[in-house]
Amino acid sequence: MQVDQPKKGFGAWVSSRRGKWIMLALWVILAAALSAIWPGVNKEEINNSPNLSDSKPSVQAEAVASREFPTGEGLPAIIVWHREGGLKDEDLIHIQQLTAEVEKSPLPEQVFVVPLHKAPLPALKAELSKDGSTLAAPIVFDKSAETDQLKTSLDKFKSQAAAEFGNDPFAVEDTSGGEMTARITGPVGISVDATGLFKNADFSLLLSTVVLVLVILLLIYRSPILALIPLVAVGFAYGVISPLLGIMAHKGWIVADSQSISIMTVLLFGAGTDYCLFLISRFRQLLHEEDSKSKALLRAITSTSGAIAMSGFTVVLSLFALLLAEYGSYHRFAIPFSISILIMGIASLTLVPALLAIFGRASFWPLIPRTPDMEQSRARAKGRSVRKRKPDAMRIGSFVVRRPWTVMLITVLMLGVLAAFSTQIKFTYDILSSFPKNMASREGFDIIGKQFSKGELAPVKLMVDTKGNSTDLGEKLEKLDFVDKVGEPKQGKENPQILAYDVQFKMNPYSMEAMDHIPDLRLASEQALKEAGVSAPGQSVWISGPTATQYDTKVTGDRDTRIIIPVVIGLITLLLLIYLRSVVATVYLVLTVILSYFSALGLGWIILHYGLGAEAIQGAIPLYSFVFLVALGEDYNIFMISSIWEKRKHMPLKQAIREGVSETGSVITSAGIILAGTFAVLASLPIQVLVHFGIITAVGVLLDTFIVRPFLVPAITVLLGRWAFWPGKHVPVPDQAASTADRAR
């Protein structure tokens, strides 16, 4: 087969004697300069950015609460004092003295503390749980305080408590052992603990990812230099990405939080290594054909750059679609993730070729690829016989070409069965369910749930504007079957006609069950106002609190999902149409990846629910998983289909499919294992939402790697034949021409 000679251009320059060193120097200078003049993104992290806009009902309610009921303004930290068997009088006296100290000398960012020290001891005992073992008292902090500032305040309070009690009640691990114990829960305690989990996980996550990628590369390619080249490329890319995102965050153009940056790092290593391997594997293959390493590298760059660029653009545009989200967490992911993939794609097409040009064949030491003539010369010099290189096995490709109907039906049936399980998934917006059971704020919550009403942890603040009319709203609220307790109404500070009720639910205020009752609570309030003669009651009811916030989170997330998923599908479809110029191929490539996504959700649910005992997954996971799996899954299809599209110009279509599947099989398998492994690293963290996301995404990548790419897509292509290229034209190559080409090779 006559090989088309690549045109001179950037590929020739970057693989040239001078170009490779200039390119390496450019990356070194760029990474060093940006890191020196701009702050790293880790120094610009903000972890308490709002996820809901000012137009959301719960946010508007918080504004009303801040204006009319300022004593409740801010974020509460609920201190849970507990002694199994009952709190002693001396315990209560210590608590009162500690409260007096905090009121006299407020903690940093503190705005209010319940004055327990002013209550007589009998009155304080009346606030204890029924068995007298537990007291819950809030300290309210400024809602604009950073998480690090809140942690500093809580640490100071713990030190004061240790000095007051003579020992640290927060350090006692066993809450049922009869010793005096204390835990901090509520929004502040949960936020501080959650941020601590991410900070502690940052280094271990990065180290685990690097080690995993390095080990997999060593096992697959058995070359230490080759294993380091993708990691070096990712390292230089991160050296550019971090200060670039850092200055954007510093200028206020984006908001960087620890969760998004941690996941971005994982994605960078996984997807970045994949792009590097696409080029490296082609280079190694051509080194068996070309005496000149420069010509082999130039051909490798020319043949893979289009697929790599297309794959990168697919992921970048899919991630940019998250900018359409209203939910802050989704929106904050878009820019960091898109920029990181864009820069990594550029590095794989510029820095990686330069590194390969520098090391040449030595990149693959000790298994150095050589042409047959080079192997013969080397063998004669050492007085040994030449070991014939085994041709690449084409068992999978041959089987698919021989039995396309069997392959398609079996794979579609298997993926369909797995996808059916996705309909059984249950979702939760319970923040605490994502955390370890021994986390302090979760232990405090569990104690409150056991000793008091769970709703006491986070009561709903219901505010109504009565317009001066009398109403029996309090009585009606108490009759609702999901309400445990209704507080006495309080008048607004600026508008006395606004009344506020603290409503405690009977169930966990963070549960889906509680969230579903927010509309019921609003409906009951509007009905009561209507009966009292209040006009436009829908505009006179406000509901704030964590449960209302989570309800708005669900509504907003559902809205984002309905918009972003079609946009991502549309963008990928458009890119594939431009790249392949085939409507038919575009349709079945998109459909196979969507089927793979639902199969990943189903298989993930089987693992999480039936294997690990998870009762539900976080509501945000399906959208995150969709964006990553559909975009990244299409990468593998693009790389393989590009090979088939190119080969069918020189050989019959079935032979092109057989060789295309074989040629791309090893690299896509390697890339899929690495990408799945990096996402699986998230499952090692003590945060359930990341465990669930990591497992679902990892199994989705594996399904794409081992089922969709080698079996389903080639089988459909065989069955469609020339119609796979419609409306483009496919000029069949006769078998005789293929035979002639084979002899020429």
ChimeraX attribute file (.defattr): number of C-alpha atoms within 10 A of each C-alpha:
attribute: neighborCount
match mode: 1-to-1
recipient: residues
	/A:1	14
	/A:2	9
	/A:3	8
	/A:4	7
	/A:5	10
	/A:6	15
	/A:7	11
	/A:8	10
	/A:9	10
	/A:10	15
	/A:11	24
	/A:12	20
	/A:13	17
	/A:14	28
	/A:15	27
	/A:16	19
	/A:17	14
	/A:18	11
	/A:19	17
	/A:20	23
	/A:21	17
	/A:22	15
	/A:23	20
	/A:24	20
	/A:25	13
	/A:26	13
	/A:27	19
	/A:28	15
	/A:29	12
	/A:30	16
	/A:31	21
	/A:32	15
	/A:33	14
	/A:34	19
	/A:35	18
	/A:36	11
	/A:37	10
	/A:38	16
	/A:39	19
	/A:40	23
	/A:41	23
	/A:42	17
	/A:43	13
	/A:44	21
	/A:45	19
	/A:46	15
	/A:47	17
	/A:48	15
	/A:49	15
	/A:50	11
	/A:51	16
	/A:52	19
	/A:53	14
	/A:54	13
	/A:55	8
	/A:56	14
	/A:57	19
	/A:58	24
	/A:59	21
	/A:60	16
	/A:61	22
	/A:62	22
	/A:63	16
	/A:64	18
	/A:65	25
	/A:66	15
	/A:67	16
	/A:68	22
	/A:69	19
	/A:70	14
	/A:71	13
	/A:72	17
	/A:73	19
	/A:74	22
	/A:75	22
	/A:76	26
	/A:77	26
	/A:78	25
	/A:79	19
	/A:80	23
	/A:81	25
	/A:82	29
	/A:83	21
	/A:84	16
	/A:85	14
	/A:86	18
	/A:87	22
	/A:88	13
	/A:89	12
	/A:90	10
	/A:91	15
	/A:92	18
	/A:93	16
	/A:94	16
	/A:95	20
	/A:96	20
	/A:97	16
	/A:98	20
	/A:99	23
	/A:100	18
	/A:101	16
	/A:102	18
	/A:103	19
	/A:104	9
	/A:105	10
	/A:106	16
	/A:107	21
	/A:108	17
	/A:109	18
	/A:110	21
	/A:111	20
	/A:112	22
	/A:113	20
	/A:114	13
	/A:115	15
	/A:116	20
	/A:117	19
	/A:118	13
	/A:119	11
	/A:120	10
	/A:121	14
	/A:122	9
	/A:123	11
	/A:124	16
	/A:125	18
	/A:126	11
	/A:127	13
	/A:128	19
	/A:129	19
	/A:130	12
	/A:131	11
	/A:132	18
	/A:133	19
	/A:134	25
	/A:135	24
	/A:136	24
	/A:137	19
	/A:138	19
	/A:139	24
	/A:140	22
	/A:141	23
	/A:142	16
	/A:143	16
	/A:144	11
	/A:145	15
	/A:146	16
	/A:147	20
	/A:148	16
	/A:149	13
	/A:150	24
	/A:151	19
	/A:152	16
	/A:153	18
	/A:154	20
	/A:155	13
	/A:156	14
	/A:157	19
	/A:158	19
	/A:159	14
	/A:160	16
	/A:161	21
	/A:162	15
	/A:163	12
	/A:164	15
	/A:165	16
	/A:166	10
	/A:167	13
	/A:168	17
	/A:169	20
	/A:170	19
	/A:171	13
	/A:172	14
	/A:173	13
	/A:174	10
	/A:175	19
	/A:176	12
	/A:177	12
	/A:178	14
	/A:179	17
	/A:180	23
	/A:181	21
	/A:182	26
	/A:183	26
	/A:184	29
	/A:185	28
	/A:186	23
	/A:187	17
	/A:188	24
	/A:189	25
	/A:190	22
	/A:191	21
	/A:192	22
	/A:193	20
	/A:194	19
	/A:195	19
	/A:196	15
	/A:197	17
	/A:198	17
	/A:199	14
	/A:200	11
	/A:201	19
	/A:202	18
	/A:203	12
	/A:204	14
	/A:205	20
	/A:206	18
	/A:207	11
	/A:208	16
	/A:209	24
	/A:210	16
	/A:211	12
	/A:212	16
	/A:213	24
	/A:214	18
	/A:215	15
	/A:216	17
	/A:217	23
	/A:218	16
	/A:219	12
	/A:220	13
	/A:221	17
	/A:222	16
	/A:223	18
	/A:224	17
	/A:225	16
	/A:226	22
	/A:227	22
	/A:228	16
	/A:229	21
	/A:230	27
	/A:231	18
	/A:232	14
	/A:233	23
	/A:234	29
	/A:235	16
	/A:236	21
	/A:237	26
	/A:238	20
	/A:239	20
	/A:240	24
	/A:241	25
	/A:242	23
	/A:243	26
	/A:244	22
	/A:245	26
	/A:246	26
	/A:247	19
	/A:248	20
	/A:249	23
	/A:250	20
	/A:251	11
	/A:252	11
	/A:253	11
	/A:254	18
	/A:255	25
	/A:256	27
	/A:257	21
	/A:258	18
	/A:259	18
	/A:260	18
	/A:261	20
	/A:262	19
	/A:263	20
	/A:264	18
	/A:265	19
	/A:266	23
	/A:267	20
	/A:268	23
	/A:269	26
	/A:270	24
	/A:271	26
	/A:272	27
	/A:273	26
	/A:274	27
	/A:275	28
	/A:276	25
	/A:277	22
	/A:278	24
	/A:279	25
	/A:280	25
	/A:281	19
	/A:282	20
	/A:283	28
	/A:284	21
	/A:285	15
	/A:286	21
	/A:287	22
	/A:288	19
	/A:289	15
	/A:290	19
	/A:291	15
	/A:292	14
	/A:293	22
	/A:294	23
	/A:295	20
	/A:296	23
	/A:297	29
	/A:298	27
	/A:299	23
	/A:300	24
	/A:301	26
	/A:302	20
	/A:303	18
	/A:304	22
	/A:305	19
	/A:306	16
	/A:307	24
	/A:308	24
	/A:309	17
	/A:310	21
	/A:311	26
	/A:312	25
	/A:313	21
	/A:314	25
	/A:315	27
	/A:316	21
	/A:317	19
	/A:318	27
	/A:319	26
	/A:320	21
	/A:321	23
	/A:322	30
	/A:323	18
	/A:324	14
	/A:325	19
	/A:326	17
	/A:327	23
	/A:328	19
	/A:329	21
	/A:330	21
	/A:331	20
	/A:332	20
	/A:333	24
	/A:334	22
	/A:335	21
	/A:336	26
	/A:337	23
	/A:338	22
	/A:339	17
	/A:340	24
	/A:341	25
	/A:342	20
	/A:343	20
	/A:344	29
	/A:345	29
	/A:346	16
	/A:347	22
	/A:348	27
	/A:349	23
	/A:350	21
	/A:351	30
	/A:352	26
	/A:353	27
	/A:354	27
	/A:355	22
	/A:356	24
	/A:357	24
	/A:358	18
	/A:359	16
	/A:360	22
	/A:361	19
	/A:362	16
	/A:363	23
	/A:364	20
	/A:365	16
	/A:366	13
	/A:367	12
	/A:368	14
	/A:369	20
	/A:370	21
	/A:371	15
	/A:372	17
	/A:373	14
	/A:374	14
	/A:375	18
	/A:376	17
	/A:377	13
	/A:378	15
	/A:379	14
	/A:380	12
	/A:381	9
	/A:382	9
	/A:383	9
	/A:384	11
	/A:385	11
	/A:386	14
	/A:387	10
	/A:388	9
	/A:389	11
	/A:390	6
	/A:391	6
	/A:392	10
	/A:393	11
	/A:394	15
	/A:395	12
	/A:396	16
	/A:397	24
	/A:398	18
	/A:399	15
	/A:400	25
	/A:401	23
	/A:402	15
	/A:403	13
	/A:404	21
	/A:405	15
	/A:406	12
	/A:407	21
	/A:408	20
	/A:409	13
	/A:410	14
	/A:411	17
	/A:412	17
	/A:413	12
	/A:414	13
	/A:415	23
	/A:416	16
	/A:417	15
	/A:418	22
	/A:419	21
	/A:420	14
	/A:421	18
	/A:422	19
	/A:423	12
	/A:424	13
	/A:425	15
	/A:426	15
	/A:427	16
	/A:428	20
	/A:429	21
	/A:430	20
	/A:431	17
	/A:432	19
	/A:433	20
	/A:434	20
	/A:435	20
	/A:436	16
	/A:437	13
	/A:438	10
	/A:439	17
	/A:440	21
	/A:441	29
	/A:442	24
	/A:443	20
	/A:444	27
	/A:445	25
	/A:446	16
	/A:447	20
	/A:448	24
	/A:449	17
	/A:450	12
	/A:451	19
	/A:452	17
	/A:453	18
	/A:454	22
	/A:455	23
	/A:456	23
	/A:457	27
	/A:458	22
	/A:459	22
	/A:460	25
	/A:461	23
	/A:462	23
	/A:463	25
	/A:464	23
	/A:465	21
	/A:466	23
	/A:467	17
	/A:468	12
	/A:469	11
	/A:470	13
	/A:471	17
	/A:472	12
	/A:473	20
	/A:474	19
	/A:475	10
	/A:476	14
	/A:477	20
	/A:478	16
	/A:479	12
	/A:480	14
	/A:481	9
	/A:482	17
	/A:483	18
	/A:484	18
	/A:485	21
	/A:486	21
	/A:487	14
	/A:488	11
	/A:489	15
	/A:490	16
	/A:491	16
	/A:492	20
	/A:493	15
	/A:494	10
	/A:495	12
	/A:496	14
	/A:497	17
	/A:498	22
	/A:499	20
	/A:500	25
	/A:501	22
	/A:502	22
	/A:503	25
	/A:504	24
	/A:505	25
	/A:506	17
	/A:507	18
	/A:508	21
	/A:509	25
	/A:510	24
	/A:511	19
	/A:512	19
	/A:513	13
	/A:514	20
	/A:515	23
	/A:516	13
	/A:517	17
	/A:518	20
	/A:519	13
	/A:520	13
	/A:521	20
	/A:522	18
	/A:523	15
	/A:524	16
	/A:525	26
	/A:526	22
	/A:527	17
	/A:528	20
	/A:529	26
	/A:530	16
	/A:531	15
	/A:532	18
	/A:533	16
	/A:534	20
	/A:535	14
	/A:536	11
	/A:537	22
	/A:538	16
	/A:539	10
	/A:540	17
	/A:541	23
	/A:542	24
	/A:543	29
	/A:544	23
	/A:545	20
	/A:546	20
	/A:547	29
	/A:548	28
	/A:549	24
	/A:550	24
	/A:551	23
	/A:552	20
	/A:553	22
	/A:554	19
	/A:555	13
	/A:556	19
	/A:557	21
	/A:558	15
	/A:559	14
	/A:560	20
	/A:561	18
	/A:562	11
	/A:563	15
	/A:564	22
	/A:565	17
	/A:566	11
	/A:567	17
	/A:568	23
	/A:569	18
	/A:570	14
	/A:571	17
	/A:572	23
	/A:573	18
	/A:574	15
	/A:575	17
	/A:576	23
	/A:577	16
	/A:578	13
	/A:579	15
	/A:580	17
	/A:581	17
	/A:582	18
	/A:583	19
	/A:584	18
	/A:585	23
	/A:586	22
	/A:587	14
	/A:588	16
	/A:589	24
	/A:590	21
	/A:591	14
	/A:592	22
	/A:593	25
	/A:594	18
	/A:595	17
	/A:596	28
	/A:597	30
	/A:598	25
	/A:599	25
	/A:600	30
	/A:601	29
	/A:602	26
	/A:603	24
	/A:604	26
	/A:605	29
	/A:606	19
	/A:607	17
	/A:608	19
	/A:609	16
	/A:610	11
	/A:611	10
	/A:612	10
	/A:613	11
	/A:614	16
	/A:615	14
	/A:616	18
	/A:617	24
	/A:618	19
	/A:619	18
	/A:620	20
	/A:621	18
	/A:622	18
	/A:623	19
	/A:624	17
	/A:625	21
	/A:626	26
	/A:627	22
	/A:628	19
	/A:629	26
	/A:630	28
	/A:631	26
	/A:632	24
	/A:633	30
	/A:634	25
	/A:635	26
	/A:636	28
	/A:637	24
	/A:638	22
	/A:639	22
	/A:640	25
	/A:641	24
	/A:642	19
	/A:643	20
	/A:644	24
	/A:645	17
	/A:646	13
	/A:647	17
	/A:648	20
	/A:649	14
	/A:650	20
	/A:651	23
	/A:652	18
	/A:653	25
	/A:654	21
	/A:655	19
	/A:656	20
	/A:657	27
	/A:658	22
	/A:659	23
	/A:660	25
	/A:661	27
	/A:662	20
	/A:663	21
	/A:664	22
	/A:665	21
	/A:666	14
	/A:667	22
	/A:668	26
	/A:669	19
	/A:670	21
	/A:671	27
	/A:672	26
	/A:673	21
	/A:674	27
	/A:675	26
	/A:676	24
	/A:677	25
	/A:678	30
	/A:679	26
	/A:680	23
	/A:681	21
	/A:682	26
	/A:683	20
	/A:684	16
	/A:685	20
	/A:686	17
	/A:687	19
	/A:688	21
	/A:689	20
	/A:690	22
	/A:691	21
	/A:692	24
	/A:693	23
	/A:694	26
	/A:695	25
	/A:696	29
	/A:697	29
	/A:698	27
	/A:699	25
	/A:700	30
	/A:701	30
	/A:702	21
	/A:703	22
	/A:704	29
	/A:705	23
	/A:706	16
	/A:707	18
	/A:708	26
	/A:709	28
	/A:710	24
	/A:711	23
	/A:712	24
	/A:713	25
	/A:714	27
	/A:715	27
	/A:716	21
	/A:717	24
	/A:718	21
	/A:719	16
	/A:720	14
	/A:721	15
	/A:722	16
	/A:723	17
	/A:724	21
	/A:725	19
	/A:726	16
	/A:727	13
	/A:728	14
	/A:729	12
	/A:730	16
	/A:731	12
	/A:732	14
	/A:733	14
	/A:734	12
	/A:735	13
	/A:736	11
	/A:737	14
	/A:738	16
	/A:739	13
	/A:740	11
	/A:741	14
	/A:742	12
	/A:743	9
	/A:744	9
	/A:745	9
